[in-house]
């Protein structure tokens, strides 16, 4: 008998966690301050997520 198990990340959940972290941290900030902070948070909000290009992610 052979049994195999595979796991894949819930990309929808990860996307929502990133959006929530960015929204919470940038609330009330002007755009010129919020943009760099959002970029920095997006790249560290989810372990295993890596920003390749603007809006293109690699999730391991």
PDB file of N, CA, C and O in Angstrom:
ATOM      1  N   UNK A   1       0.848  -1.166   0.000  1.00  0.00           N
ATOM      2  CA  UNK A   1       0.000   0.000   0.000  1.00  0.00           C
ATOM      3  C   UNK A   1       0.901   1.239   0.000  1.00  0.00           C
ATOM      4  O   UNK A   1       1.886   1.302   0.736  1.00  0.00           O
ATOM      5  N   UNK A   2       0.558   2.200  -0.818  1.00  0.00           N
ATOM      6  CA  UNK A   2       1.303   3.450  -0.892  1.00  0.00           C
ATOM      7  C   UNK A   2       0.390   4.602  -0.503  1.00  0.00           C
ATOM      8  O   UNK A   2      -0.752   4.686  -0.954  1.00  0.00           O
ATOM      9  N   UNK A   3       0.898   5.467   0.322  1.00  0.00           N
ATOM     10  CA  UNK A   3       0.133   6.630   0.772  1.00  0.00           C
ATOM     11  C   UNK A   3       0.980   7.866   0.529  1.00  0.00           C
ATOM     12  O   UNK A   3       2.146   7.923   0.920  1.00  0.00           O
ATOM     13  N   UNK A   4       0.393   8.835  -0.108  1.00  0.00           N
ATOM     14  CA  UNK A   4       1.125  10.096  -0.305  1.00  0.00           C
ATOM     15  C   UNK A   4       0.262  11.251   0.183  1.00  0.00           C
ATOM     16  O   UNK A   4      -0.962  11.239   0.061  1.00  0.00           O
ATOM     17  N   UNK A   5       0.928  12.228   0.729  1.00  0.00           N
ATOM     18  CA  UNK A   5       0.260  13.410   1.246  1.00  0.00           C
ATOM     19  C   UNK A   5       0.939  14.630   0.654  1.00  0.00           C
ATOM     20  O   UNK A   5       2.167  14.704   0.597  1.00  0.00           O
ATOM     21  N   UNK A   6       0.146  15.572   0.220  1.00  0.00           N
ATOM     22  CA  UNK A   6       0.727  16.818  -0.289  1.00  0.00           C
ATOM     23  C   UNK A   6       0.070  17.993   0.428  1.00  0.00           C
ATOM     24  O   UNK A   6      -1.090  17.935   0.835  1.00  0.00           O
ATOM     25  N   UNK A   7       0.837  19.039   0.563  1.00  0.00           N
ATOM     26  CA  UNK A   7       0.340  20.260   1.196  1.00  0.00           C
ATOM     27  C   UNK A   7       0.528  21.406   0.230  1.00  0.00           C
ATOM     28  O   UNK A   7       1.531  21.477  -0.480  1.00  0.00           O
ATOM     29  N   UNK A   8      -0.433  22.296   0.207  1.00  0.00           N
ATOM     30  CA  UNK A   8      -0.281  23.501  -0.595  1.00  0.00           C
ATOM     31  C   UNK A   8      -0.784  24.679   0.237  1.00  0.00           C
ATOM     32  O   UNK A   8      -1.737  24.534   1.003  1.00  0.00           O
ATOM     33  N   UNK A   9      -0.162  25.822   0.093  1.00  0.00           N
ATOM     34  CA  UNK A   9      -0.562  26.981   0.900  1.00  0.00           C
ATOM     35  C   UNK A   9      -1.938  27.498   0.483  1.00  0.00           C
ATOM     36  O   UNK A   9      -2.314  27.427  -0.687  1.00  0.00           O
ATOM     37  N   UNK A  10      -2.671  28.011   1.447  1.00  0.00           N
ATOM     38  CA  UNK A  10      -3.957  28.645   1.178  1.00  0.00           C
ATOM     39  C   UNK A  10      -3.664  30.079   0.755  1.00  0.00           C
ATOM     40  O   UNK A  10      -3.577  30.977   1.593  1.00  0.00           O
ATOM     41  N   UNK A  11      -3.516  30.282  -0.533  1.00  0.00           N
ATOM     42  CA  UNK A  11      -3.078  31.579  -1.048  1.00  0.00           C
ATOM     43  C   UNK A  11      -4.091  32.689  -0.778  1.00  0.00           C
ATOM     44  O   UNK A  11      -3.704  33.843  -0.595  1.00  0.00           O
ATOM     45  N   UNK A  12      -5.363  32.362  -0.750  1.00  0.00           N
ATOM     46  CA  UNK A  12      -6.381  33.364  -0.437  1.00  0.00           C
ATOM     47  C   UNK A  12      -6.233  33.883   0.988  1.00  0.00           C
ATOM     48  O   UNK A  12      -6.348  35.084   1.237  1.00  0.00           O
ATOM     49  N   UNK A  13      -5.979  32.972   1.916  1.00  0.00           N
ATOM     50  CA  UNK A  13      -5.781  33.355   3.308  1.00  0.00           C
ATOM     51  C   UNK A  13      -4.519  34.197   3.473  1.00  0.00           C
ATOM     52  O   UNK A  13      -4.511  35.177   4.219  1.00  0.00           O
ATOM     53  N   UNK A  14      -3.468  33.816   2.782  1.00  0.00           N
ATOM     54  CA  UNK A  14      -2.212  34.557   2.857  1.00  0.00           C
ATOM     55  C   UNK A  14      -2.408  35.969   2.324  1.00  0.00           C
ATOM     56  O   UNK A  14      -1.926  36.931   2.922  1.00  0.00           O
ATOM     57  N   UNK A  15      -3.106  36.097   1.215  1.00  0.00           N
ATOM     58  CA  UNK A  15      -3.365  37.406   0.611  1.00  0.00           C
ATOM     59  C   UNK A  15      -4.138  38.300   1.584  1.00  0.00           C
ATOM     60  O   UNK A  15      -3.819  39.479   1.736  1.00  0.00           O
ATOM     61  N   UNK A  16      -5.153  37.735   2.239  1.00  0.00           N
ATOM     62  CA  UNK A  16      -5.942  38.511   3.192  1.00  0.00           C
ATOM     63  C   UNK A  16      -5.112  38.920   4.409  1.00  0.00           C
ATOM     64  O   UNK A  16      -5.282  40.026   4.922  1.00  0.00           O
ATOM     65  N   UNK A  17      -4.224  38.053   4.876  1.00  0.00           N
ATOM     66  CA  UNK A  17      -3.357  38.396   6.013  1.00  0.00           C
ATOM     67  C   UNK A  17      -2.418  39.539   5.652  1.00  0.00           C
ATOM     68  O   UNK A  17      -2.184  40.431   6.468  1.00  0.00           O
ATOM     69  N   UNK A  18      -1.882  39.520   4.450  1.00  0.00           N
ATOM     70  CA  UNK A  18      -0.992  40.592   3.999  1.00  0.00           C
ATOM     71  C   UNK A  18      -1.767  41.905   3.910  1.00  0.00           C
ATOM     72  O   UNK A  18      -1.296  42.938   4.385  1.00  0.00           O
ATOM     73  N   UNK A  19      -2.946  41.867   3.307  1.00  0.00           N
ATOM     74  CA  UNK A  19      -3.769  43.086   3.180  1.00  0.00           C
ATOM     75  C   UNK A  19      -4.132  43.652   4.552  1.00  0.00           C
ATOM     76  O   UNK A  19      -4.073  44.864   4.756  1.00  0.00           O
ATOM     77  N   UNK A  20      -4.504  42.783   5.491  1.00  0.00           N
ATOM     78  CA  UNK A  20      -4.887  43.243   6.827  1.00  0.00           C
ATOM     79  C   UNK A  20      -3.711  43.880   7.553  1.00  0.00           C
ATOM     80  O   UNK A  20      -3.874  44.912   8.204  1.00  0.00           O
ATOM     81  N   UNK A  21      -2.534  43.282   7.452  1.00  0.00           N
ATOM     82  CA  UNK A  21      -1.345  43.834   8.106  1.00  0.00           C
ATOM     83  C   UNK A  21      -0.989  45.203   7.540  1.00  0.00           C
ATOM     84  O   UNK A  21      -0.645  46.121   8.285  1.00  0.00           O
ATOM     85  N   UNK A  22      -1.073  45.332   6.226  1.00  0.00           N
ATOM     86  CA  UNK A  22      -0.756  46.611   5.577  1.00  0.00           C
ATOM     87  C   UNK A  22      -1.783  47.667   5.953  1.00  0.00           C
ATOM     88  O   UNK A  22      -1.408  48.792   6.281  1.00  0.00           O
ATOM     89  N   UNK A  23      -3.068  47.334   5.914  1.00  0.00           N
ATOM     90  CA  UNK A  23      -4.119  48.297   6.241  1.00  0.00           C
ATOM     91  C   UNK A  23      -3.988  48.794   7.678  1.00  0.00           C
ATOM     92  O   UNK A  23      -4.147  49.986   7.945  1.00  0.00           O
ATOM     93  N   UNK A  24      -3.701  47.886   8.592  1.00  0.00           N
ATOM     94  CA  UNK A  24      -3.570  48.262  10.003  1.00  0.00           C
ATOM     95  C   UNK A  24      -2.371  49.178  10.230  1.00  0.00           C
ATOM     96  O   UNK A  24      -2.468  50.157  10.970  1.00  0.00           O
ATOM     97  N   UNK A  25      -1.251  48.866   9.602  1.00  0.00           N
ATOM     98  CA  UNK A  25      -0.027  49.636   9.825  1.00  0.00           C
ATOM     99  C   UNK A  25      -0.029  50.991   9.126  1.00  0.00           C
ATOM    100  O   UNK A  25       0.618  51.926   9.597  1.00  0.00           O
ATOM    101  N   UNK A  26      -0.740  51.111   8.017  1.00  0.00           N
ATOM    102  CA  UNK A  26      -0.690  52.358   7.241  1.00  0.00           C
ATOM    103  C   UNK A  26      -1.907  53.245   7.448  1.00  0.00           C
ATOM    104  O   UNK A  26      -2.034  54.280   6.793  1.00  0.00           O
ATOM    105  N   UNK A  27      -2.799  52.859   8.341  1.00  0.00           N
ATOM    106  CA  UNK A  27      -4.004  53.655   8.590  1.00  0.00           C
ATOM    107  C   UNK A  27      -3.624  55.058   9.056  1.00  0.00           C
ATOM    108  O   UNK A  27      -2.877  55.217  10.023  1.00  0.00           O
ATOM    109  N   UNK A  28      -4.132  56.056   8.377  1.00  0.00           N
ATOM    110  CA  UNK A  28      -3.905  57.440   8.769  1.00  0.00           C
ATOM    111  C   UNK A  28      -2.601  58.050   8.280  1.00  0.00           C
ATOM    112  O   UNK A  28      -2.357  59.231   8.530  1.00  0.00           O
ATOM    113  N   UNK A  29      -1.760  57.296   7.597  1.00  0.00           N
ATOM    114  CA  UNK A  29      -0.502  57.841   7.090  1.00  0.00           C
ATOM    115  C   UNK A  29      -0.698  58.442   5.698  1.00  0.00           C
ATOM    116  O   UNK A  29      -1.516  57.950   4.919  1.00  0.00           O
ATOM    117  N   UNK A  30       0.045  59.497   5.385  1.00  0.00           N
ATOM    118  CA  UNK A  30      -0.006  60.021   4.025  1.00  0.00           C
ATOM    119  C   UNK A  30       0.599  59.016   3.033  1.00  0.00           C
ATOM    120  O   UNK A  30       1.413  58.176   3.418  1.00  0.00           O
ATOM    121  N   UNK A  31       0.208  59.101   1.786  1.00  0.00           N
ATOM    122  CA  UNK A  31       0.623  58.144   0.758  1.00  0.00           C
ATOM    123  C   UNK A  31       2.138  57.999   0.654  1.00  0.00           C
ATOM    124  O   UNK A  31       2.638  56.884   0.501  1.00  0.00           O
ATOM    125  N   UNK A  32       2.876  59.104   0.734  1.00  0.00           N
ATOM    126  CA  UNK A  32       4.335  59.022   0.581  1.00  0.00           C
ATOM    127  C   UNK A  32       5.008  58.280   1.742  1.00  0.00           C
ATOM    128  O   UNK A  32       6.107  57.751   1.574  1.00  0.00           O
ATOM    129  N   UNK A  33       4.376  58.235   2.899  1.00  0.00           N
ATOM    130  CA  UNK A  33       4.906  57.457   4.020  1.00  0.00           C
ATOM    131  C   UNK A  33       4.365  56.034   4.020  1.00  0.00           C
ATOM    132  O   UNK A  33       5.053  55.104   4.440  1.00  0.00           O
ATOM    133  N   UNK A  34       3.140  55.867   3.553  1.00  0.00           N
ATOM    134  CA  UNK A  34       2.491  54.557   3.594  1.00  0.00           C
ATOM    135  C   UNK A  34       3.067  53.584   2.568  1.00  0.00           C
ATOM    136  O   UNK A  34       3.154  52.388   2.844  1.00  0.00           O
ATOM    137  N   UNK A  35       3.457  54.066   1.403  1.00  0.00           N
ATOM    138  CA  UNK A  35       3.923  53.174   0.330  1.00  0.00           C
ATOM    139  C   UNK A  35       5.169  52.372   0.720  1.00  0.00           C
ATOM    140  O   UNK A  35       5.157  51.150   0.577  1.00  0.00           O
ATOM    141  N   UNK A  36       6.248  53.009   1.208  1.00  0.00           N
ATOM    142  CA  UNK A  36       7.414  52.207   1.591  1.00  0.00           C
ATOM    143  C   UNK A  36       7.133  51.271   2.764  1.00  0.00           C
ATOM    144  O   UNK A  36       7.660  50.160   2.816  1.00  0.00           O
ATOM    145  N   UNK A  37       6.309  51.717   3.697  1.00  0.00           N
ATOM    146  CA  UNK A  37       5.955  50.872   4.833  1.00  0.00           C
ATOM    147  C   UNK A  37       5.156  49.656   4.368  1.00  0.00           C
ATOM    148  O   UNK A  37       5.388  48.543   4.840  1.00  0.00           O
ATOM    149  N   UNK A  38       4.222  49.864   3.453  1.00  0.00           N
ATOM    150  CA  UNK A  38       3.416  48.763   2.918  1.00  0.00           C
ATOM    151  C   UNK A  38       4.306  47.740   2.212  1.00  0.00           C
ATOM    152  O   UNK A  38       4.113  46.535   2.374  1.00  0.00           O
ATOM    153  N   UNK A  39       5.261  48.203   1.444  1.00  0.00           N
ATOM    154  CA  UNK A  39       6.172  47.303   0.738  1.00  0.00           C
ATOM    155  C   UNK A  39       6.982  46.467   1.729  1.00  0.00           C
ATOM    156  O   UNK A  39       7.132  45.257   1.560  1.00  0.00           O
ATOM    157  N   UNK A  40       7.494  47.122   2.749  1.00  0.00           N
ATOM    158  CA  UNK A  40       8.294  46.426   3.747  1.00  0.00           C
ATOM    159  C   UNK A  40       7.453  45.405   4.520  1.00  0.00           C
ATOM    160  O   UNK A  40       7.921  44.297   4.782  1.00  0.00           O
ATOM    161  N   UNK A  41       6.233  45.759   4.883  1.00  0.00           N
ATOM    162  CA  UNK A  41       5.364  44.835   5.612  1.00  0.00           C
ATOM    163  C   UNK A  41       4.945  43.656   4.745  1.00  0.00           C
ATOM    164  O   UNK A  41       4.866  42.523   5.220  1.00  0.00           O
ATOM    165  N   UNK A  42       4.682  43.925   3.490  1.00  0.00           N
ATOM    166  CA  UNK A  42       4.229  42.858   2.601  1.00  0.00           C
ATOM    167  C   UNK A  42       5.287  41.783   2.461  1.00  0.00           C
ATOM    168  O   UNK A  42       4.965  40.601   2.337  1.00  0.00           O
ATOM    169  N   UNK A  43       6.530  42.180   2.481  1.00  0.00           N
ATOM    170  CA  UNK A  43       7.585  41.184   2.294  1.00  0.00           C
ATOM    171  C   UNK A  43       7.900  40.409   3.569  1.00  0.00           C
ATOM    172  O   UNK A  43       8.608  39.404   3.511  1.00  0.00           O
ATOM    173  N   UNK A  44       7.388  40.853   4.725  1.00  0.00           N
ATOM    174  CA  UNK A  44       7.667  40.147   5.977  1.00  0.00           C
ATOM    175  C   UNK A  44       6.419  39.645   6.697  1.00  0.00           C
ATOM    176  O   UNK A  44       6.536  38.974   7.723  1.00  0.00           O
ATOM    177  N   UNK A  45       5.233  39.952   6.187  1.00  0.00           N
ATOM    178  CA  UNK A  45       3.990  39.622   6.892  1.00  0.00           C
ATOM    179  C   UNK A  45       3.720  38.123   6.960  1.00  0.00           C
ATOM    180  O   UNK A  45       3.146  37.637   7.935  1.00  0.00           O
ATOM    181  N   UNK A  46       4.126  37.400   5.940  1.00  0.00           N
ATOM    182  CA  UNK A  46       3.840  35.969   5.887  1.00  0.00           C
ATOM    183  C   UNK A  46       5.136  35.205   5.674  1.00  0.00           C
ATOM    184  O   UNK A  46       5.809  35.404   4.662  1.00  0.00           O
ATOM    185  N   UNK A  47       5.495  34.337   6.605  1.00  0.00           N
ATOM    186  CA  UNK A  47       6.703  33.543   6.407  1.00  0.00           C
ATOM    187  C   UNK A  47       6.582  32.690   5.140  1.00  0.00           C
ATOM    188  O   UNK A  47       5.548  32.067   4.898  1.00  0.00           O
ATOM    189  N   UNK A  48       7.632  32.669   4.347  1.00  0.00           N
ATOM    190  CA  UNK A  48       7.622  31.898   3.113  1.00  0.00           C
ATOM    191  C   UNK A  48       7.151  32.671   1.911  1.00  0.00           C
ATOM    192  O   UNK A  48       7.246  32.172   0.789  1.00  0.00           O
ATOM    193  N   UNK A  49       6.641  33.885   2.104  1.00  0.00           N
ATOM    194  CA  UNK A  49       6.185  34.701   0.979  1.00  0.00           C
ATOM    195  C   UNK A  49       7.313  35.642   0.564  1.00  0.00           C
ATOM    196  O   UNK A  49       7.977  36.244   1.409  1.00  0.00           O
ATOM    197  N   UNK A  50       7.517  35.759  -0.728  1.00  0.00           N
ATOM    198  CA  UNK A  50       8.584  36.606  -1.240  1.00  0.00           C
ATOM    199  C   UNK A  50       8.057  37.398  -2.422  1.00  0.00           C
ATOM    200  O   UNK A  50       7.465  36.831  -3.341  1.00  0.00           O
ATOM    201  N   UNK A  51       8.269  38.698  -2.402  1.00  0.00           N
ATOM    202  CA  UNK A  51       7.820  39.568  -3.481  1.00  0.00           C
ATOM    203  C   UNK A  51       8.820  39.489  -4.623  1.00  0.00           C
ATOM    204  O   UNK A  51       9.995  39.813  -4.450  1.00  0.00           O
ATOM    205  N   UNK A  52       8.356  39.059  -5.790  1.00  0.00           N
ATOM    206  CA  UNK A  52       9.226  38.962  -6.953  1.00  0.00           C
ATOM    207  C   UNK A  52       9.254  40.278  -7.728  1.00  0.00           C
ATOM    208  O   UNK A  52      10.319  40.821  -8.020  1.00  0.00           O
ATOM    209  N   UNK A  53       8.079  40.770  -8.052  1.00  0.00           N
ATOM    210  CA  UNK A  53       7.901  42.068  -8.695  1.00  0.00           C
ATOM    211  C   UNK A  53       6.664  42.673  -8.058  1.00  0.00           C
ATOM    212  O   UNK A  53       5.984  42.017  -7.269  1.00  0.00           O
ATOM    213  N   UNK A  54       6.377  43.896  -8.388  1.00  0.00           N
ATOM    214  CA  UNK A  54       5.180  44.521  -7.829  1.00  0.00           C
ATOM    215  C   UNK A  54       3.967  43.640  -8.111  1.00  0.00           C
ATOM    216  O   UNK A  54       3.644  43.374  -9.269  1.00  0.00           O
ATOM    217  N   UNK A  55       3.302  43.192  -7.062  1.00  0.00           N
ATOM    218  CA  UNK A  55       2.097  42.363  -7.089  1.00  0.00           C
ATOM    219  C   UNK A  55       2.342  40.916  -7.558  1.00  0.00           C
ATOM    220  O   UNK A  55       1.379  40.203  -7.842  1.00  0.00           O
ATOM    221  N   UNK A  56       3.573  40.477  -7.645  1.00  0.00           N
ATOM    222  CA  UNK A  56       3.864  39.099  -8.019  1.00  0.00           C
ATOM    223  C   UNK A  56       4.638  38.445  -6.882  1.00  0.00           C
ATOM    224  O   UNK A  56       5.739  38.873  -6.535  1.00  0.00           O
ATOM    225  N   UNK A  57       4.039  37.393  -6.306  1.00  0.00           N
ATOM    226  CA  UNK A  57       4.585  36.757  -5.117  1.00  0.00           C
ATOM    227  C   UNK A  57       4.966  35.314  -5.380  1.00  0.00           C
ATOM    228  O   UNK A  57       4.388  34.644  -6.236  1.00  0.00           O
ATOM    229  N   UNK A  58       5.926  34.861  -4.645  1.00  0.00           N
ATOM    230  CA  UNK A  58       6.291  33.455  -4.593  1.00  0.00           C
ATOM    231  C   UNK A  58       6.028  32.997  -3.174  1.00  0.00           C
ATOM    232  O   UNK A  58       6.554  33.582  -2.227  1.00  0.00           O
ATOM    233  N   UNK A  59       5.218  31.957  -3.011  1.00  0.00           N
ATOM    234  CA  UNK A  59       4.873  31.474  -1.680  1.00  0.00           C
ATOM    235  C   UNK A  59       5.307  30.031  -1.570  1.00  0.00           C
ATOM    236  O   UNK A  59       4.888  29.186  -2.361  1.00  0.00           O
ATOM    237  N   UNK A  60       6.150  29.744  -0.585  1.00  0.00           N
ATOM    238  CA  UNK A  60       6.668  28.391  -0.388  1.00  0.00           C
ATOM    239  C   UNK A  60       6.080  27.794   0.855  1.00  0.00           C
ATOM    240  O   UNK A  60       6.390  26.653   1.199  1.00  0.00           O
TER     241      UNK A  60
END
